[in-house]
């Protein structure tokens, strides 16, 4: 059954990886305090993307609702990352927005 979710699963796993990278890179920025919201959202987004991928892979009856929540978190994370003019945040924002788009399609 998870074949119908495959593209979204792959994008969620990619988003999880990029958010984890952004989180780690933000911790190394000169003004870490300024990156606090970005760091927090990167962690939440990575965790949610991993959970969404697992739900789809196991054909959870809640996959649609989980994907909807994942889309919301990804969009929020992307909006925060977009505020920071550093490459890892800009890349993260782009991936988050793509993941949100696919999760919304999956949820509908």
C-alpha positions, 0 to 999 in steps of 0.5 A: 500500500505504501507505493501510493505514498512513495514520493511523499515519503521520500520528500519527508525523509529528505526534509528530515535530513535537511532540517537536521543539517540546518539545526546543526549548522544554526548551532554553529552560527555566531549569534546562536540566540538569534537562531533559536526559533529556527533551531526549534522549528528545524527539530520539530519539523525533522521529527514530524517528517520522520513520523509522517514517513513512518505513518505512510510507510505503514499505511496508517489510517491516520496518514492523511491527518498526519500529513496535514499536520506535517505540511503545516509544520514544514510551512512554518519551519520554511517561513522561519528559515527564509528569514535567515540569510545563510545558505543552509537556512535558504536550502531548508526553506526550499525543501520545507515548502516542497515537502509541505506541498507534497504532504498537502496533496497526500492529505487531500 
